[in-house]
Amino acid sequence: MQKTELPLALEGFPFIFFSGFTTLVFSLLGWPIPALLGLLLTAFCTYFFRDPCRVLPEAANAIVCPADGKVIVIDEIDDDRFLQGRARKISIFMNVFDVHVNRVPLTGTVEHVRLSPGRFYAADKDQAVLHNEYCALTLTTPDQQRYAVVQIAGLIARRIVCRAEKGDQLRSGERFGMIRFGSRVDLYLPLSAKITTQIGQRVRSGESVLGFLEMPSIQENVA
């Protein structure tokens, strides 16, 4: 999972180059209005695929935000799809103007990567969770706690990019993929997670702290 030296996601280069080349052609042909539209499209693509550096939290057990956007769900649920048990769930909605590069919330080893095709409902709606296309990473932390981070496609998001593979050891805050053009990320955490963020809060990937993962007790380890 290599990162380009430029502050842009690798997946954006084809869009930026194509729109830039089209703008140049329109300019050479003397078509000012198409050239202006092409220039605006090039600027939008460059802005959308930006990948800024972020300052990671120093706390070792901090749950790092996986996506830029707005927190729309904080709940405790029965999860039978990813963790198979009670879990704390946090959902973050990314609009088209947010940074769409996703980062690892907690250091861990990838157990499973599951891509499930589906529909493309608006990502901020409840039906998106059950029916939209998604890619789910299940990871195990060094202290053997499991969690899942799920990239969910949205109404106009038609491409989920996940560079992580089974067996990868990922660091907290590390980039692992992105979703193109509006979407959401759901985070499923063990009940030991203490959530500190709030619904409606704006958060930033790789920088905002959503909560803290408590270390399992000695009694739990022995059991």
N, C-alpha and C positions, 0 to 999 in steps of 0.2 A: 504494500500500500504506500507507494511513493507519492510525494507531494512536489508539485512544481514550485520553482523559486518565485514565480510571479504570484501576486495575491488574487489568483483566479483559479477556479476549479477546472481540472483538465477537461471535463465533459463539455465545457463551454466554448472551447476553441473552435470546433467546427461551425457553431452558430455564429460566432463573432467573425470568423474569416469569411464565411459565405455572405453574411449581410454586408460586411465591409467591401468585399469584391463586387457585389451587386451595386452598391453605392458608387463605386469607382466607375463601373460600366455606364451607369446612368449619367454620371457627370461628364464622361467623355463623349457621350451621345448628345449632350446638351439638353437633357431633360431635367430641369431644375426641381420640379415638384416630386417626381419619383426619387430623385437623388436626395432630397431633403427627408422624405419618408424613410429611405434606406439608412440615412445617417441617424435618424431617431431610433430606428430598429437596432442598429449597431450599438448605439449608446445604451439602449435598454438591455441588450444581451450582455454587454460588458458589466453593467450594474447588477443584473440578476445573478450572474455567475461569479460574483466577487467572493473571495475567501479570505477575509481578514485574519490576522493573527490575534489571538486572545490570551489574556493573562489567566492562567489556571489557578483555582483556589489552592491554598497551601495545605489545608486539612486533609490528612490521608484518607479519612472515611467520608469525605464530602461527596454527595451525589451531584455530579456535574450535569448541567443541563445539556441534553443532546441536540437541541434545536432552538433557533431563534423563533420568537413568536409570542403568542398569548396563551396562558394557562387557561384551559376551558373545562377541565375535569380534574378533581381530586376526590378519590373514593376508595373504599375498601370493598373488595368484591370476591366472589367465588370464580376463580379463573380455571376453566377446564381446557383451555387451548394451549397455553404456554408453560405455566408453572404448576398446573394441576393441583390447585389448592387456594386457600385464602391469600390474597395479595393486595398491596396498595397500588393504586393506579393513578398515574398522572398523564394527562393528555395536553399536548401543545399544538396549537393551530398556527400554521405558517401561511401568511398571505403572500401575494406575488411580489411584494416589495421586501420581504425578509430574506436574510441570508439562508440559503437552502442546503448548505453543507452540514452534515450530521456528525456528531462526535460521541465517543464512548462515555457513558455516565460513570462507570466504575471499572477499575482494572480487573481483568478476568480472562478466562480462556473460553473460546467459542465452543459450545457443545453442539449446537445445531444452527443451520441457516435454512429457513423455509420460505420459499417464494410461492405465494398462492395467487393465481389469477382471479380476477373478479371484475366488478363494475366500477363506475367512476362517479359516485354520488359526491355532493359537496362535502368536503372533509370535516367541516365543523358540525355535521349532522350525525345523530346517533346511528342511523342505518349504515353509515360509512364503515363503522367498526366491524359490522357483521358481513357486509357484502362487497366492500371495495377490495381491489387488488392490494396486497401487502407483502412485505418482506420482514420476517421476524428473526432476530438474533437472540438465542438463549445463551447466556454466559454464566460461568461459575467463578466467583471471586476467590482470592487466595485462601480465605478462611471458610471456603466451601458453602457460601451462600449463593443461591441462584436468582437471576433476574432476567428479564427479557426487554428488549427495545425493539419496537415495531414501527417500521416505516409504512405509512398508509397513503396510497394515491388519492388524489382529489378530483374535483370536477374537470379541471383542465390539466392536471398532472398525469401524464401518460407514461412516465418513465421513472422507475425506481432504480437507483444505482447503489449496489452494495458490494464493496470490494473485499469484505471479510469472508473468510472460509473456515470451515470446521477445523479446530485445532489451533487456530491463530491465538496468540497471546497479545491482547490489546491493552494499552495503557489508558488510564483515565484522561479524557480530553483529546484522545487521538481521533483523527478524522477516519471515518469508515465508509462514507458514501454520501449520497444526496438524493433529493427528489426534485424533479423539474416542474416548475410553474405552479406552485400552490399545493398544499398538502397538510399532513399532520404526522406527529410522532407520538406514540403511546409508550409509556414506560410502566412495566409491571415489576414491583419490588416486593421483597419479603416483608413480613409484618414487623421485623426488627427495624425497618426504616422509619425514621422520625422526620416527617415532612414539615418544612419550614416555609415553603412558598404558599401563595394564596391564589384562588381562582380570580382571573382578571388581570393578574400580574404579567407585565411584559418581561421576558427573559431572553438571555443571550447564550448561544451554544458555547461550550467550553469555558464559560466564565461565571454565569449565574449558578448559585448553589440552591438545589431544590430541597435538600434535607441532608440527613446524615444516617449512615448505616451503622447500627450498633454491633459491636463484636459479640458473637455468640458466647453464652456463659459456659463455665466449666461443666455445670450440670448437664447442659444440653449436649456438649461434646461427648461426655461420658455415656449419656443415653443413646 
